[in-house]
Amino acid sequence: MAWTEDRVEILTKLWAEGLSASQIAKQLGGVTRNAVIGKVHRLGLSGRAKPSNPSKKAARKTSTTRTRVTRKPSAPRKPSPAVAATPPPPPPIEAKPMANGKYATILTIRDHMCKWPIGDPSQSEFRFCGRKTADKDEPYCTAHSRVAYQPSRRRGGGVRALGPNPTRRRLK
């Protein structure tokens, strides 16, 4: 479909009347709503003279009466036992050396080892925690799991992940 001068003139007239792009596309035929929007943009047509559905906006303006609902202040909530409990000890900052005295790197890390990164990956001192995980499928040791997966405080239920996405499938 080519934009002839006649079609551009009709488009300009309908746009100025306030018709929507899909309404213009139906009237022109053989053109999509997106094609109309693109042509309007390329022509640099300004805003509309009037809205396409003035009855809907007029109905909204008439409902200016609002009822205000006031609530009594509720009693302060007591913290749940999980929140009030003492925080767990901080996770170890230093990596655990392996049996050969070296630290776990990307080349030496295994399934049963904690994959918590320690240091800057662009530095030569970068390593992983390397401590033993509770389960082969867990990526972190117990201490780092407490940091990565914290209970949700909004609904008092599930676990919110702060680390890597726990629902993502791991490639084997």
Backbone as a chain_set.jsonl record, in Angstrom:
{"seq": "MAWTEDRVEILTKLWAEGLSASQIAKQLGGVTRNAVIGKVHRLGLSGRAKPSNPSKKAARKTSTTRTRVTRKPSAPRKPSPAVAATPPPPPPIEAKPMANGKYATILTIRDHMCKWPIGDPSQSEFRFCGRKTADKDEPYCTAHSRVAYQPSRRRGGGVRALGPNPTRRRLK", "coords": {"N": [[0.848, -1.164, 0.0], [0.615, 2.125, -0.912], [1.194, 5.439, 0.176], [-0.747, 7.655, -1.059], [-1.361, 11.03, -2.27], [-4.039, 11.65, -1.907], [-4.858, 9.8, 0.054], [-3.218, 10.582, 2.181], [-4.238, 13.106, 2.606], [-6.852, 12.494, 3.452], [-6.214, 11.076, 5.75], [-4.999, 13.138, 7.274], [-7.191, 14.845, 7.631], [-9.032, 13.202, 9.041], [-7.509, 12.685, 11.313], [-7.334, 15.243, 12.412], [-9.974, 15.574, 13.082], [-10.181, 14.021, 15.284], [-10.327, 11.245, 15.335], [-9.366, 7.904, 16.235], [-6.288, 6.045, 15.666], [-6.821, 3.419, 14.882], [-9.468, 3.649, 14.034], [-9.157, 5.342, 11.856], [-7.577, 3.705, 10.246], [-9.418, 1.695, 9.615], [-11.254, 3.139, 8.07], [-9.669, 3.997, 5.926], [-8.773, 1.568, 4.873], [-6.928, -1.37, 4.006], [-4.676, -0.743, 5.422], [-2.754, -0.709, 8.417], [-3.239, -0.036, 11.945], [-0.823, 0.655, 13.134], [0.61, 1.521, 10.909], [-0.757, 3.846, 10.326], [-0.196, 5.346, 12.627], [2.579, 5.587, 12.346], [2.734, 7.102, 9.97], [1.45, 9.46, 10.747], [3.264, 10.339, 12.612], [5.543, 10.741, 10.986], [4.586, 12.745, 9.336], [4.366, 14.711, 11.149], [2.095, 15.577, 12.47], [0.054, 17.508, 14.632], [-1.484, 17.537, 17.926], [-4.861, 16.426, 18.712], [-7.983, 17.866, 17.612], [-10.37, 17.446, 18.915], [-11.477, 15.032, 21.378], [-11.867, 11.505, 20.625], [-13.893, 10.038, 21.888], [-15.982, 11.773, 23.405], [-18.124, 11.441, 25.155], [-17.533, 9.567, 27.161], [-15.528, 10.837, 28.691], [-16.931, 13.037, 29.611], [-18.768, 11.839, 31.27], [-17.142, 10.989, 33.316], [-16.327, 13.384, 34.454], [-18.619, 14.329, 35.703], [-18.951, 12.92, 38.038], [-18.078, 14.105, 40.675], [-18.487, 14.03, 43.348], [-17.274, 12.658, 46.242], [-16.926, 10.107, 48.61], [-15.568, 10.073, 51.78], [-13.668, 7.816, 53.542], [-13.054, 7.133, 56.818], [-10.729, 5.725, 59.013], [-10.315, 3.985, 62.056], [-7.492, 4.363, 64.142], [-5.398, 1.59, 64.257], [-4.36, -0.87, 66.657], [-0.919, -1.063, 67.543], [1.051, -3.409, 65.785], [2.42, -6.458, 66.953], [5.734, -7.656, 66.695], [6.439, -10.521, 64.703], [7.366, -13.82, 65.895], [9.526, -14.803, 64.381], [10.785, -12.53, 63.396], [11.445, -11.2, 65.707], [13.349, -12.828, 66.802], [16.784, -13.551, 67.602], [19.298, -12.329, 65.434], [20.933, -14.365, 62.933], [24.335, -15.561, 63.114], [26.893, -13.643, 61.443], [27.812, -14.415, 58.046], [30.731, -16.318, 57.072], [33.559, -14.42, 56.125], [35.985, -14.916, 54.992], [37.328, -17.208, 52.628], [37.302, -20.789, 52.642], [40.169, -22.754, 52.711], [41.056, -25.377, 50.422], [41.895, -28.928, 50.606], [44.455, -29.046, 49.489], [45.462, -26.616, 50.187], [44.944, -24.467, 48.596], [42.532, -22.059, 47.343], [39.017, -22.269, 46.422], [38.295, -21.956, 43.039], [36.884, -20.882, 39.898], [37.592, -22.953, 38.287], [38.062, -25.056, 40.004], [35.866, -25.475, 41.624], [33.257, -27.505, 42.98], [30.22, -29.575, 42.974], [29.346, -29.977, 45.637], [30.323, -27.842, 47.015], [30.294, -24.524, 48.451], [29.188, -21.834, 46.541], [29.451, -19.115, 46.925], [30.521, -15.968, 45.98], [33.625, -14.362, 46.66], [35.28, -11.408, 46.912], [36.6, -9.407, 44.182], [35.731, -10.174, 40.913], [37.437, -9.434, 38.828], [39.949, -9.408, 39.847], [42.971, -11.148, 40.818], [42.822, -12.397, 43.268], [40.278, -13.32, 43.577], [37.804, -15.611, 44.676], [35.848, -18.478, 45.724], [33.567, -19.302, 48.416], [33.686, -22.069, 49.229], [33.072, -23.804, 51.327], [31.382, -26.713, 52.698], [28.243, -27.699, 51.359], [24.829, -28.136, 52.515], [23.257, -29.784, 50.996], [23.639, -31.481, 47.893], [22.417, -30.205, 45.765], [22.121, -27.609, 46.59], [23.332, -24.267, 46.263], [24.808, -22.798, 48.111], [26.558, -22.626, 51.287], [25.322, -23.185, 54.662], [25.457, -20.761, 56.145], [25.726, -18.762, 54.118], [23.4, -19.253, 52.719], [21.49, -18.285, 54.479], [21.86, -15.58, 54.151], [21.341, -15.194, 51.428], [18.723, -16.176, 51.001], [16.04, -14.902, 52.38], [13.28, -14.731, 54.69], [10.099, -13.615, 53.537], [8.773, -10.472, 54.396], [6.439, -9.204, 53.918], [4.101, -10.814, 53.547], [4.446, -12.697, 55.393], [5.162, -15.283, 54.779], [6.445, -17.089, 52.353], [9.743, -17.515, 50.853], [12.115, -15.133, 50.02], [14.305, -14.527, 47.45], [17.532, -13.227, 47.478], [19.837, -13.614, 46.239], [21.128, -15.427, 43.444], [18.628, -16.571, 41.094], [16.542, -18.872, 42.506], [14.651, -20.48, 41.323], [15.379, -20.899, 38.765], [16.397, -23.148, 36.274], [19.153, -25.309, 36.575], [21.909, -25.976, 34.555], [23.277, -29.092, 33.665]], "CA": [[0.0, 0.0, 0.0], [1.377, 3.363, -1.0], [0.51, 6.61, 0.712], [-0.987, 8.656, -2.102], [-1.714, 12.348, -1.739], [-5.44, 11.604, -1.465], [-4.935, 9.063, 1.325], [-2.59, 11.419, 3.193], [-5.193, 14.189, 2.883], [-7.926, 11.897, 4.263], [-5.603, 10.803, 7.052], [-4.831, 14.408, 7.983], [-8.525, 15.343, 7.976], [-9.591, 12.345, 10.087], [-6.699, 12.887, 12.524], [-7.728, 16.541, 12.974], [-11.314, 15.412, 13.641], [-10.067, 13.346, 16.561], [-10.489, 9.798, 15.248], [-8.202, 7.138, 16.67], [-5.517, 5.465, 14.575], [-7.499, 2.222, 14.375], [-10.655, 4.093, 13.289], [-8.668, 5.856, 10.566], [-7.136, 2.551, 9.458], [-10.619, 1.035, 9.079], [-11.844, 3.964, 7.003], [-8.796, 3.986, 4.765], [-8.727, 0.209, 4.332], [-5.647, -1.821, 3.478], [-3.589, -0.182, 6.201], [-2.893, -1.075, 9.821], [-3.214, 1.037, 12.946], [0.572, 1.066, 13.297], [1.002, 2.283, 9.721], [-1.347, 5.178, 10.492], [0.583, 6.028, 13.66], [3.872, 5.923, 11.758], [2.569, 8.185, 8.993], [1.143, 10.664, 11.519], [4.529, 10.762, 13.201], [6.409, 11.256, 9.933], [4.015, 14.003, 8.861], [4.5, 15.696, 12.221], [0.781, 16.135, 12.804], [-0.05, 17.877, 16.039], [-2.527, 16.882, 18.709], [-6.214, 16.344, 18.181], [-8.869, 19.004, 17.821], [-11.318, 17.021, 19.946], [-11.298, 13.603, 21.668], [-12.694, 10.622, 19.818], [-15.039, 9.602, 22.682], [-16.226, 12.805, 24.401], [-19.164, 11.054, 26.113], [-16.921, 8.867, 28.29], [-14.839, 11.794, 29.543], [-17.942, 13.878, 30.245], [-19.354, 11.054, 32.349], [-16.178, 10.957, 34.413], [-16.272, 14.688, 35.093], [-19.814, 14.576, 36.503], [-18.882, 12.243, 39.327], [-17.107, 14.809, 41.512], [-18.78, 13.776, 44.745], [-16.534, 11.51, 46.758], [-17.142, 9.827, 50.026], [-14.294, 9.854, 52.458], [-13.738, 6.768, 54.542], [-12.063, 7.32, 57.866], [-10.458, 4.493, 59.751], [-9.783, 4.142, 63.394], [-6.12, 3.865, 64.216], [-5.342, 0.236, 64.802], [-3.346, -1.099, 67.686], [0.36, -1.42, 66.908], [1.26, -4.852, 65.647], [3.579, -7.03, 67.627], [6.565, -8.357, 65.715], [6.291, -11.967, 64.709], [8.496, -14.461, 66.581], [10.674, -14.974, 63.49], [11.472, -11.25, 63.279], [11.948, -10.833, 67.019], [14.434, -13.734, 67.184], [18.113, -12.985, 67.436], [19.771, -12.56, 64.062], [21.949, -15.411, 62.831], [25.692, -15.018, 63.061], [27.243, -13.234, 60.08], [28.484, -15.47, 57.284], [32.188, -16.172, 57.042], [34.04, -13.522, 55.089], [37.126, -15.561, 54.355], [37.094, -18.49, 51.973], [37.942, -21.931, 53.301], [41.112, -23.4, 51.791], [40.822, -26.791, 50.138], [42.882, -29.832, 51.199], [45.789, -28.743, 48.968], [45.869, -25.301, 50.678], [44.501, -23.423, 47.672], [41.122, -21.695, 47.472], [38.149, -22.697, 45.331], [38.163, -21.028, 41.912], [35.898, -21.341, 38.909], [38.076, -24.199, 37.716], [38.145, -26.118, 41.004], [34.626, -25.57, 42.414], [32.5, -28.75, 42.752], [28.804, -29.505, 43.325], [29.117, -29.974, 47.083], [31.011, -26.691, 47.595], [29.574, -23.247, 48.453], [29.571, -21.022, 45.391], [29.338, -17.699, 47.273], [31.724, -15.29, 45.505], [34.33, -13.513, 47.618], [36.24, -10.55, 46.234], [36.29, -8.822, 42.888], [36.041, -11.149, 39.864], [38.5, -8.994, 37.922], [41.223, -9.505, 40.558], [43.518, -12.505, 40.896], [42.482, -12.956, 44.575], [38.878, -13.737, 43.582], [37.607, -17.024, 45.009], [34.533, -18.84, 46.236], [33.599, -19.705, 49.826], [34.266, -23.407, 49.213], [32.626, -24.662, 52.437], [30.493, -27.797, 52.3], [26.817, -27.365, 51.347], [24.001, -29.122, 53.201], [22.733, -30.695, 49.985], [24.384, -31.371, 46.638], [21.72, -29.293, 44.86], [22.166, -26.253, 47.139], [24.526, -23.575, 45.789], [25.533, -22.117, 49.18], [26.634, -23.229, 52.614], [24.219, -22.759, 55.521], [25.602, -19.343, 56.488], [25.443, -17.918, 52.961], [21.984, -19.441, 52.385], [20.722, -17.364, 55.332], [21.971, -14.241, 53.578], [20.75, -15.168, 50.098], [17.297, -16.473, 51.031], [15.46, -14.38, 53.612], [11.824, -14.83, 54.672], [9.38, -12.428, 53.099], [8.17, -9.764, 55.524], [5.146, -8.659, 53.52], [2.996, -11.739, 53.76], [4.803, -13.606, 56.47], [5.195, -16.661, 54.311], [7.49, -17.671, 51.538], [11.14, -17.127, 50.926], [12.472, -14.183, 48.977], [15.706, -14.746, 47.099], [18.333, -12.046, 47.242], [20.962, -14.033, 45.418], [20.712, -15.94, 42.144], [17.248, -17.023, 41.011], [16.508, -20.278, 42.918], [13.719, -21.248, 40.499], [15.971, -21.098, 37.448], [16.977, -24.483, 36.095], [20.603, -25.366, 36.47], [22.386, -26.873, 33.498], [24.191, -30.124, 34.175]], "C": [[0.894, 1.227, 0.0], [0.536, 4.507, -0.442], [0.412, 7.645, -0.414], [-1.363, 9.98, -1.448], [-3.145, 12.365, -1.221], [-5.563, 10.922, -0.099], [-4.308, 9.876, 2.464], [-3.531, 12.556, 3.587], [-6.34, 13.685, 3.762], [-7.411, 11.615, 5.677], [-5.489, 12.08, 7.88], [-6.18, 14.943, 8.455], [-9.116, 14.531, 9.13], [-8.828, 12.508, 11.403], [-7.098, 14.195, 13.214], [-9.121, 16.47, 13.6], [-11.298, 14.661, 14.97], [-10.275, 11.844, 16.515], [-9.21, 9.103, 15.705], [-7.508, 6.531, 15.455], [-6.203, 4.224, 14.019], [-8.774, 2.595, 13.616], [-10.261, 4.618, 11.913], [-8.245, 4.705, 9.666], [-8.327, 1.82, 8.856], [-11.214, 1.825, 7.933], [-10.986, 3.974, 5.75], [-8.766, 2.618, 4.095], [-7.351, -0.129, 3.789], [-4.447, -1.271, 4.229], [-3.839, -0.526, 7.673], [-2.863, 0.169, 10.702], [-1.794, 1.566, 13.108], [1.08, 1.864, 12.101], [0.463, 3.707, 9.813], [-0.537, 5.978, 11.509], [1.94, 6.457, 13.103], [3.782, 7.086, 10.792], [2.273, 9.504, 9.703], [2.429, 11.217, 12.119], [5.45, 11.386, 12.143], [5.912, 12.583, 9.373], [4.137, 15.102, 9.911], [3.171, 16.336, 12.598], [0.692, 16.388, 14.299], [-1.198, 17.136, 16.705], [-3.893, 16.987, 18.069], [-6.999, 17.619, 18.452], [-9.883, 18.685, 18.907], [-11.11, 15.532, 20.204], [-12.258, 12.755, 20.858], [-13.932, 10.142, 20.559], [-15.353, 10.645, 23.76], [-17.244, 12.391, 25.459], [-18.571, 10.36, 27.336], [-16.247, 9.848, 29.24], [-15.832, 12.702, 30.262], [-18.574, 13.132, 31.414], [-18.415, 11.008, 33.547], [-16.16, 12.278, 35.17], [-17.469, 14.933, 35.992], [-19.746, 13.936, 37.875], [-17.8, 12.878, 40.205], [-17.353, 14.582, 42.985], [-18.058, 12.516, 45.188], [-16.865, 11.337, 48.221], [-15.802, 9.494, 50.645], [-14.495, 8.832, 53.564], [-12.647, 7.033, 55.563], [-11.925, 6.027, 58.645], [-9.951, 4.838, 61.134], [-8.336, 3.669, 63.392], [-6.09, 2.502, 64.889], [-4.243, 0.139, 65.848], [-2.045, -1.482, 67.012], [0.548, -2.935, 66.902], [2.508, -5.277, 66.389], [4.423, -7.743, 66.58], [6.384, -9.86, 65.843], [7.505, -12.599, 65.384], [9.723, -14.602, 65.694], [11.474, -13.679, 63.391], [12.128, -10.876, 64.602], [13.128, -11.709, 67.459], [15.781, -13.061, 66.948], [18.613, -13.286, 66.028], [20.841, -13.642, 64.043], [23.338, -14.785, 62.781], [26.045, -14.635, 61.626], [27.981, -14.35, 59.36], [29.986, -15.248, 57.272], [32.613, -15.298, 55.867], [35.183, -14.171, 54.316], [36.723, -16.895, 53.737], [37.846, -19.582, 52.727], [38.913, -22.574, 52.305], [40.764, -24.884, 51.599], [41.943, -27.614, 50.771], [44.303, -29.515, 50.73], [46.27, -27.348, 49.386], [45.454, -24.15, 49.779], [43.016, -23.167, 47.877], [40.344, -22.134, 46.246], [38.043, -21.597, 44.283], [37.123, -21.59, 40.956], [36.316, -22.68, 38.307], [38.055, -25.359, 38.707], [36.861, -26.303, 41.813], [33.853, -26.829, 42.019], [31.07, -28.584, 43.252], [28.569, -29.345, 44.824], [29.739, -28.763, 47.783], [30.172, -25.416, 47.461], [30.111, -22.355, 47.335], [29.417, -19.524, 45.65], [30.626, -16.991, 46.854], [32.313, -14.38, 46.571], [35.383, -12.733, 46.845], [35.729, -10.055, 44.9], [36.681, -9.807, 41.785], [37.157, -10.724, 38.92], [39.886, -9.075, 38.571], [41.696, -10.956, 40.642], [43.177, -13.178, 42.231], [41.036, -13.442, 44.651], [38.775, -15.23, 43.825], [36.173, -17.242, 45.435], [34.683, -19.315, 47.668], [34.204, -21.101, 49.952], [33.85, -24.304, 50.363], [31.629, -25.685, 51.914], [29.035, -27.325, 52.373], [26.039, -28.477, 52.025], [23.502, -30.186, 52.221], [23.517, -30.46, 48.699], [23.744, -30.35, 45.697], [21.716, -27.844, 45.361], [23.432, -25.548, 46.653], [25.387, -22.992, 46.902], [25.589, -22.953, 50.449], [25.498, -22.663, 53.47], [24.292, -21.266, 55.825], [25.265, -18.435, 55.313], [24.004, -18.092, 52.478], [21.112, -18.519, 53.216], [20.758, -15.949, 54.782], [21.214, -14.165, 52.256], [19.239, -15.347, 50.118], [16.735, -16.035, 52.376], [13.946, -14.489, 53.542], [11.194, -13.512, 54.259], [8.702, -11.779, 54.296], [6.788, -9.247, 55.18], [3.999, -9.581, 53.875], [3.286, -12.762, 54.842], [4.936, -15.053, 56.04], [6.488, -17.038, 53.652], [8.876, -17.117, 51.74], [11.423, -16.217, 49.753], [13.957, -14.341, 48.7], [16.386, -13.412, 46.866], [19.514, -12.371, 46.349], [20.467, -14.469, 44.054], [19.307, -16.52, 42.216], [17.18, -18.517, 41.367], [15.564, -21.119, 42.056], [14.283, -21.548, 39.118], [16.597, -22.49, 37.385], [18.49, -24.376, 35.964], [20.992, -26.357, 35.395], [23.379, -27.854, 34.094], [25.024, -30.67, 33.075]], "O": [[1.812, 1.346, 0.812], [-0.687, 4.521, -0.582], [1.35, 8.396, -0.68], [-1.642, 10.049, -0.251], [-3.438, 13.013, -0.216], [-6.274, 11.399, 0.785], [-4.813, 9.86, 3.587], [-3.611, 12.924, 4.759], [-6.751, 14.364, 4.703], [-8.093, 11.885, 6.665], [-5.847, 12.092, 9.058], [-6.287, 15.444, 9.575], [-9.64, 15.101, 10.087], [-9.425, 12.473, 12.479], [-7.191, 14.255, 14.44], [-9.421, 17.211, 14.537], [-12.29, 14.664, 15.699], [-10.389, 11.217, 17.568], [-8.113, 9.648, 15.578], [-8.064, 6.504, 14.357], [-6.173, 3.995, 12.81], [-9.126, 1.922, 12.647], [-10.949, 4.367, 10.924], [-8.516, 4.719, 8.465], [-8.262, 1.371, 7.711], [-11.635, 1.247, 6.93], [-11.51, 3.962, 4.636], [-8.736, 2.532, 2.867], [-6.686, 0.714, 3.188], [-3.322, -1.325, 3.731], [-4.984, -0.621, 8.115], [-2.511, 1.264, 10.263], [-1.582, 2.774, 13.208], [1.888, 2.779, 12.26], [1.14, 4.659, 9.426], [-0.227, 7.147, 11.281], [2.395, 7.571, 13.364], [4.648, 7.961, 10.787], [2.787, 10.55, 9.307], [2.648, 12.428, 12.128], [6.059, 12.429, 12.38], [6.705, 13.44, 8.983], [4.024, 16.286, 9.594], [3.127, 17.5, 12.997], [1.178, 15.607, 15.116], [-1.8, 16.232, 16.125], [-4.046, 17.576, 16.999], [-6.714, 18.354, 19.398], [-10.22, 19.542, 19.723], [-10.611, 14.829, 19.325], [-13.325, 13.216, 20.453], [-14.944, 9.859, 19.918], [-15.023, 10.426, 24.925], [-17.23, 12.939, 26.562], [-19.068, 10.551, 28.446], [-16.373, 9.717, 30.458], [-15.595, 13.094, 31.404], [-18.881, 13.737, 32.44], [-18.877, 10.991, 34.688], [-15.996, 12.294, 36.39], [-17.352, 15.679, 36.964], [-20.433, 14.384, 38.793], [-16.751, 12.282, 40.448], [-16.497, 14.914, 43.804], [-18.208, 11.451, 44.59], [-17.056, 12.303, 48.96], [-15.012, 8.728, 50.093], [-15.38, 8.971, 54.408], [-11.469, 7.143, 55.222], [-12.907, 5.328, 58.896], [-9.26, 5.835, 61.346], [-7.993, 2.694, 62.723], [-6.681, 2.297, 65.949], [-3.328, 0.96, 65.902], [-2.069, -2.171, 65.992], [0.248, -3.63, 67.873], [3.507, -4.56, 66.444], [3.879, -8.369, 65.671], [6.201, -10.395, 66.936], [8.567, -11.979, 65.442], [10.848, -14.531, 66.187], [12.702, -13.714, 63.311], [13.221, -10.311, 64.628], [13.834, -11.353, 68.402], [15.883, -12.108, 66.175], [18.377, -14.37, 65.496], [21.572, -13.818, 65.018], [23.486, -13.611, 62.442], [25.54, -15.249, 60.686], [28.692, -15.138, 59.984], [30.458, -14.123, 57.443], [32.091, -15.424, 54.76], [35.311, -13.976, 53.107], [35.877, -17.612, 54.271], [38.874, -19.338, 53.357], [38.525, -22.9, 51.184], [40.248, -25.542, 52.503], [42.841, -27.057, 51.402], [45.256, -29.695, 51.488], [47.36, -26.932, 48.992], [45.594, -22.985, 50.154], [42.323, -23.963, 48.51], [40.912, -22.346, 45.175], [37.738, -20.448, 44.603], [36.556, -22.655, 41.196], [35.466, -23.453, 37.865], [38.032, -26.52, 38.299], [36.79, -27.225, 42.624], [33.804, -27.176, 40.839], [30.74, -27.577, 43.878], [27.653, -28.625, 45.222], [29.69, -28.667, 49.009], [29.437, -25.246, 46.488], [31.318, -22.152, 47.203], [29.268, -18.745, 44.709], [31.708, -17.359, 47.311], [31.581, -13.708, 47.297], [36.263, -13.312, 46.208], [34.57, -10.262, 44.542], [37.834, -10.234, 41.722], [37.768, -11.575, 38.273], [40.892, -8.833, 37.904], [40.89, -11.882, 40.545], [43.235, -14.404, 42.326], [40.613, -13.932, 45.697], [39.539, -16.02, 43.27], [35.38, -16.302, 45.497], [35.776, -19.686, 48.097], [35.15, -21.29, 50.717], [34.238, -25.472, 50.386], [31.096, -25.538, 50.815], [28.641, -26.643, 53.318], [26.506, -29.613, 52.111], [23.346, -31.351, 52.587], [24.002, -29.355, 48.455], [24.443, -29.701, 44.919], [21.339, -26.942, 44.613], [24.501, -26.158, 46.629], [26.566, -22.713, 46.684], [24.782, -23.859, 50.657], [24.792, -21.754, 53.036], [23.272, -20.579, 55.763], [24.58, -17.429, 55.496], [23.441, -17.171, 51.886], [20.1, -18.018, 52.726], [19.793, -15.2, 54.931], [20.522, -13.182, 51.992], [18.54, -14.722, 49.32], [16.927, -16.708, 53.388], [13.37, -14.358, 52.462], [11.691, -12.435, 54.59], [8.115, -12.474, 55.124], [6.032, -8.882, 56.081], [3.012, -9.135, 54.46], [2.44, -13.599, 55.158], [4.829, -15.957, 56.869], [7.499, -17.275, 54.312], [9.142, -16.355, 52.67], [11.018, -16.497, 48.625], [14.773, -14.293, 49.62], [15.87, -12.565, 46.136], [20.12, -11.472, 45.766], [19.478, -13.93, 43.557], [18.851, -16.916, 43.289], [17.697, -19.347, 40.62], [15.665, -22.345, 42.056], [13.725, -22.362, 38.382], [17.243, -22.94, 38.331], [19.018, -23.467, 35.323], [20.452, -27.462, 35.339], [24.213, -27.49, 34.923], [25.854, -31.549, 33.307]]}, "num_chains": 1, "name": "protein.A"}
